Amino acid sequence: MTLTLTLIVLACGLALAGFANFMSRRPPPPGQVRLMPYTGLQFVGLLVVILMLAHLVSLLTGTPLEGRSAR
């Protein structure tokens, strides 16, 4: 994945998390139920952001991030 594509996906994740946060703070219309789980969408957006930040670090430094048991 290139740097440009990583930044685009990072921006989309931030936009999704921001939109879901905005929509979850709005009160629902009286007598209606929300059909979108905005808390879940926030979680997905933040997960994408965290993964893209880790990928961005590995792209900029040139070394992949290793887990604890990678030795």
Beta strands, then each sheet from edge to edge (+ up, - down):
end
